[in-house]
Amino acid sequence: MNVTCGTLEARLKRGTVVLVALALCTCTREKPKPFEENPAPVDYRAQIVDQVRRQLNPRNVSDAYVTEPALKTSLQTPRFISCLRFTSTDAGGAPRGSREYAAYFYAGKITQLVNATPEQCGGANYQPFPELLPPH
């Protein structure tokens, strides 16, 4: 009986060690970070240049300005929006005047470029945007 108790005792000790080790493993695991759908876009200027060239294809761009992305609520959803203003001509060379656009970002990437409203870009703090100007 001594052998059986010793074996049983050894098994219980091993089982306890295994349970403690498993408990420690689950306690020390890092919980996954929740998906952040609204991180601030890092390379917003390059993204805007690419989107403007693809979507608008402006000619003879001058006086280009952009704002840093700001978190604003649009249709009850917070999104980073950057405002853009520039002067250009159309494909035929006719002046288009100064136009203002709002660039929307989701998950750090530009999703759309739309004509800006006063609510989106009124009173915006514009900065020079030489990246949009044609190379000389």
C-alpha positions in Angstrom: 0.0 0.0 0.0 2.9 2.3 0.6 3.9 2.0 -3.1 0.4 2.8 -4.3 0.1 5.8 -2.0 3.5 7.0 -3.1 2.6 6.6 -6.8 -0.8 8.4 -6.2 0.9 11.1 -4.3 3.5 11.6 -7.1 0.7 11.7 -9.7 -1.2 14.3 -7.7 1.9 16.5 -7.4 2.6 16.2 -11.1 -1.0 17.0 -11.9 -0.9 20.0 -9.6 2.3 21.2 -11.2 0.7 20.9 -14.6 -2.5 22.8 -13.6 -0.5 25.6 -12.0 1.7 25.8 -15.1 -1.5 26.0 -17.3 -3.0 28.6 -15.1 0.1 30.7 -15.3 0.2 30.5 -19.0 -3.3 31.8 -19.4 -2.7 34.6 -16.9 0.4 35.8 -18.6 -1.0 35.8 -22.1 -1.4 39.3 -23.5 -4.9 40.1 -24.5 -5.2 41.0 -28.1 -5.5 44.7 -28.7 -8.9 45.8 -30.1 -8.9 46.9 -33.7 -8.6 50.6 -34.0 -10.6 51.7 -37.0 -9.7 55.3 -36.6 -5.9 55.6 -36.3 -4.6 58.9 -37.5 -3.2 58.5 -41.1 0.6 58.7 -41.0 1.4 59.4 -44.7 -1.8 61.4 -45.4 0.0 63.9 -47.7 1.2 61.1 -50.1 -2.1 59.4 -50.0 -3.9 62.7 -50.9 -1.5 63.3 -53.8 -2.1 59.8 -55.2 -5.9 60.1 -54.8 -6.0 63.6 -56.4 -4.0 62.4 -59.4 -6.2 59.3 -59.9 -9.6 60.9 -59.2 -9.3 64.5 -60.4 -6.3 64.5 -62.7 -5.9 68.3 -62.4 -3.7 70.3 -64.9 -1.3 73.1 -64.0 -1.9 73.0 -60.2 -0.9 76.0 -58.3 -1.5 77.4 -54.8 -1.9 74.0 -53.2 -2.7 73.8 -49.4 -3.7 71.0 -47.0 -4.7 70.6 -43.4 -3.5 67.9 -41.0 -6.2 65.3 -40.5 -8.6 66.1 -37.8 -11.1 63.7 -36.2 -14.6 65.0 -37.2 -18.0 63.4 -37.1 -19.7 62.7 -40.4 -23.0 61.0 -40.5 -22.7 60.2 -36.8 -19.4 58.4 -37.4 -16.0 59.8 -36.3 -13.5 59.9 -39.2 -10.2 61.7 -39.8 -10.7 64.4 -42.5 -8.1 66.4 -44.1 -9.0 69.5 -46.2 -7.3 70.4 -49.5 -7.4 73.5 -51.6 -5.7 74.2 -54.9 -6.1 76.1 -58.1 -5.9 74.3 -61.5 -7.0 74.3 -65.1 -9.0 71.6 -66.9 -7.7 69.4 -69.6 -8.4 72.1 -72.2 -6.4 74.7 -70.3 -9.4 76.7 -69.0 -9.0 78.0 -65.4 -11.1 76.0 -62.9 -10.4 78.5 -60.1 -9.7 77.5 -56.5 -11.4 74.2 -55.4 -11.7 72.8 -51.9 -12.0 69.1 -51.1 -12.3 66.9 -48.1 -10.3 63.7 -47.9 -11.8 61.0 -45.7 -9.7 58.4 -44.0 -10.7 55.0 -42.5 -8.2 52.7 -40.8 -5.4 55.1 -41.7 -6.1 55.0 -45.4 -7.8 57.5 -47.7 -11.3 56.3 -48.7 -12.7 59.2 -50.6 -12.2 62.7 -51.8 -15.3 64.9 -52.1 -16.1 68.5 -52.6 -15.8 70.2 -49.2 -18.7 71.8 -47.4 -18.3 74.7 -45.0 -19.0 72.3 -42.1 -16.0 70.1 -43.1 -13.4 72.7 -44.0 -14.7 76.1 -42.9 -12.0 77.9 -40.9 -9.4 75.2 -41.7 -5.8 75.8 -40.8 -4.2 75.3 -44.2 -0.5 74.7 -44.7 1.5 74.8 -48.0 1.2 71.6 -50.0 4.1 71.6 -52.5 3.9 67.9 -53.0 0.8 68.5 -55.2 2.5 71.0 -57.4 4.0 69.8 -60.7 7.8 69.4 -60.8 9.6 72.3 -62.4 
